[in-house]
Each structure stands twice: as C-alpha cells, then as structure tokens.
Amino acid sequence: MNERNVFEYALLRVVPRVERGECFNAGVLVYCRAHSFVAARTHLDENKLLALDPDADVTGVRAALRAVEGVCGGGKAAGQAAGDDAGRRFRWLIAPRSTVVQPGPVHTGLTADPEAETERLLQLLVR
C-alpha cells in the first residue's frame, strides 16, 4: 500500500465582474510537499462565464487560467517564479487577488497520488 501524504488544494474561481462578486469554479491547484508536487488543472465553462457577463473576455480568462498552469509547471512558462520550489509557487498562486481569476480558500487532505488527486478534484468540483 502506498503511503498517504498531506496535500493542500484551492479552487480557482472565475469572477467575471468583481464588483458583483458572482463566481464559478474553473480549476484546482494542488500542492503536496512530500512529493514536491504542484499542479493546476482547469476547465472553463464558457456558457457560465457568458451568462454572468455577456461581454466577458473569454480569451483573456483562458489566458489567465493557462498562466496559472504555467507557473505550476515551472520552467520558462513560470516567468519570475521559474526558480522557486513547488511550495513557494503554490503559496504565490493562492495569495488573495482582486482579478477575474481568483484562488479560493485552501483545504487539506491525504493522498498517495497527487496527480490522480488533482484530476479527481477537477472532476468533482469543477466539471
């Protein structure tokens, strides 16, 4: 049996009109220190986005979600965070911000497979 380790996760929320505060889940961030693992998986429901804001910048929201995935992946796509370890990148991504794509609160759990957990949470909480 694989050893289960603590992991942390936060949902990525799309808030098309910040002043209204309406949002929906569009991704999940997962961090597991024991595996030096950080990842984001996203899924943008364009119908929800346009229902909340018919003038929403769909391309811009997709780019913001891709940027989060890029920071998680490290390397050139992570920009200034490229040299940071997985934990530091996760902490940077979960910092509160007042933009169209915002992180939700952080939750914890146990997992033997952080990659599979990321996909499970995406299916359960986003799709």
TADA-V351539 format. One record per backbone hydrogen bond with DSSP energy under -1.0 kcal/mol. NH is the residue of the N-H (numbers start at 0). CO is the residue of the C=O. Records with the same first field share a line. If there is no record, write none. Layout:
NH: CO / CO
This chain:
4: 110
6: 108
7: 30
8: 106
9: 28
11: 26
12: 101
13: 23
14: 99
19: 16
20: 16
23: 13
25: 11
27: 40
28: 9
29: 38
30: 7
31: 36
35: 32
36: 31
38: 29
40: 27
42: 25
45: 43
48: 44
49: 45
50: 46
51: 47
52: 48
55: 52
57: 55
60: 56
61: 57
62: 58
63: 59
64: 60
65: 61
66: 62
67: 63
68: 64
69: 65
70: 66
71: 67
72: 68
77: 74
78: 75
80: 77
81: 78
83: 80
88: 84
89: 85
90: 86
91: 87
92: 88
93: 89
101: 12
103: 10
106: 8
108: 6
110: 4
116: 112
117: 113
118: 114
119: 115
120: 116
121: 117
122: 118
123: 119
124: 120
125: 121
126: 121
